[in-house]
Amino acid sequence: MELYDGLLSRRSIRKYNPEKTLTKDEILDLIRAASFAPSAHNKQPWHFLVIEDKEVLRSLRSVQPWTSFAKDAALAIIVCADTEETFHREKEGWNYAQIDGALAAQNLLLACHAKGLGACFCGAAPMPMVVDNLRAKFNMPETMLPIAIIPIGYPEETPKTPEDRLNMAKIHWESF
Ligand SMILES: Cc1cc2nc3c(=O)[nH]c(=O)nc-3n(C[C@H](O)[C@H](O)[C@H](O)COP(=O)(O)O)c2cc1C
């Protein structure tokens, strides 16, 4: 798949073939692509929590209510970023964890699309309750910020291609 075509044709997929699974190498190929994302100062602060257990996939909705379709996914990957590993300035109270993690998540979505898989970004940070729920459920250290829950599987839906999303009203030349 040509990269530019892939960028335009990727859609959030929420229906999967519940019978099909991925091999470990296939999963690692997806995570490799995520790990080639850009990150501030090239810190690569991401961590990937792989969930294949069907019961756990089914239970994700209790920690993030908009993930009910994960029950039929082959797996879910929770993309996290460590707030100490990421480029940060503690005294000034900022860090790049959410940005670095989101970029890795987008690479993961695109890698899934390139491999004929369906996936959907389901948000975690900055929602405090979802972050707390995920940390508690999966024994994450306090420095670990869950960014996205990404259910992945063989697609059983083909969402409509949206209208062109290029919106001239959102483009500002030289100044707002
Ligand atoms: C930060 C963020 C959080 C999202 N959370 C959810 C979610 O919890 N559940 C869900 O089904 N989709 C979620 N989505 C997917 C969006 O609904 C989807 O990207 C949007 O409708 C555009 O559709 P497309 O991805 O097919 O282009 C989220 C997307 C982003 C970027």
Ligand as a Chemical Component Dictionary entry (heavy atoms), coordinates in Angstrom:
data_LIG
# 
_chem_comp.id                   LIG 
_chem_comp.type                 NON-POLYMER 
_chem_comp.pdbx_formal_charge   0 
_chem_comp.three_letter_code    LIG 
# 
loop_
_chem_comp_atom.comp_id 
_chem_comp_atom.atom_id 
_chem_comp_atom.alt_atom_id 
_chem_comp_atom.type_symbol 
_chem_comp_atom.charge 
_chem_comp_atom.model_Cartn_x 
_chem_comp_atom.model_Cartn_y 
_chem_comp_atom.model_Cartn_z 
_chem_comp_atom.pdbx_ordinal 
LIG C1  C1  C 0 -8.034  10.864 21.389 1  
LIG C2  C2  C 0 -9.022  9.920  20.732 2  
LIG C3  C3  C 0 -9.858  9.172  21.527 3  
LIG C4  C4  C 0 -10.757 8.264  20.933 4  
LIG N1  N1  N 0 -11.518 7.461  21.745 5  
LIG C5  C5  C 0 -12.340 6.558  21.165 6  
LIG C6  C6  C 0 -13.073 5.650  21.991 7  
LIG O1  O1  O 0 -12.964 5.657  23.211 8  
LIG N2  N2  N 0 -13.889 4.741  21.381 9  
LIG C7  C7  C 0 -14.018 4.701  20.019 10 
LIG O2  O2  O 0 -14.783 3.856  19.541 11 
LIG N3  N3  N 0 -13.329 5.539  19.213 12 
LIG C8  C8  C 0 -12.490 6.456  19.744 13 
LIG N4  N4  N 0 -11.732 7.281  18.941 14 
LIG C9  C9  C 0 -11.819 7.151  17.471 15 
LIG C10 C10 C 0 -12.564 8.332  16.817 16 
LIG O3  O3  O 0 -13.932 8.227  17.097 17 
LIG C11 C11 C 0 -12.297 8.307  15.292 18 
LIG O4  O4  O 0 -10.922 8.441  15.061 19 
LIG C12 C12 C 0 -13.044 9.429  14.587 20 
LIG O5  O5  O 0 -14.436 9.226  14.656 21 
LIG C13 C13 C 0 -12.652 9.546  13.110 22 
LIG O6  O6  O 0 -12.881 8.348  12.436 23 
LIG P1  P1  P 0 -11.690 7.613  11.640 24 
LIG O7  O7  O 0 -10.680 7.172  12.659 25 
LIG O8  O8  O 0 -12.339 6.440  10.959 26 
LIG O9  O9  O 0 -11.092 8.581  10.679 27 
LIG C14 C14 C 0 -10.830 8.166  19.507 28 
LIG C15 C15 C 0 -9.943  8.914  18.731 29 
LIG C16 C16 C 0 -9.042  9.765  19.330 30 
LIG C17 C17 C 0 -8.067  10.538 18.458 31 
# 
loop_
_chem_comp_bond.comp_id 
_chem_comp_bond.atom_id_1 
_chem_comp_bond.atom_id_2 
_chem_comp_bond.value_order 
_chem_comp_bond.pdbx_ordinal 
LIG C1  C2  SING 1  
LIG C2  C3  SING 2  
LIG C2  C16 DOUB 3  
LIG C3  C4  DOUB 4  
LIG C4  N1  SING 5  
LIG C4  C14 SING 6  
LIG N1  C5  DOUB 7  
LIG C5  C6  SING 8  
LIG C5  C8  SING 9  
LIG C6  O1  DOUB 10 
LIG C6  N2  SING 11 
LIG N2  C7  SING 12 
LIG C7  O2  DOUB 13 
LIG C7  N3  SING 14 
LIG N3  C8  DOUB 15 
LIG C8  N4  SING 16 
LIG N4  C9  SING 17 
LIG N4  C14 SING 18 
LIG C9  C10 SING 19 
LIG C10 O3  SING 20 
LIG C10 C11 SING 21 
LIG C11 O4  SING 22 
LIG C11 C12 SING 23 
LIG C12 O5  SING 24 
LIG C12 C13 SING 25 
LIG C13 O6  SING 26 
LIG O6  P1  SING 27 
LIG P1  O7  DOUB 28 
LIG P1  O8  SING 29 
LIG P1  O9  SING 30 
LIG C14 C15 DOUB 31 
LIG C15 C16 SING 32 
LIG C16 C17 SING 33 
# 
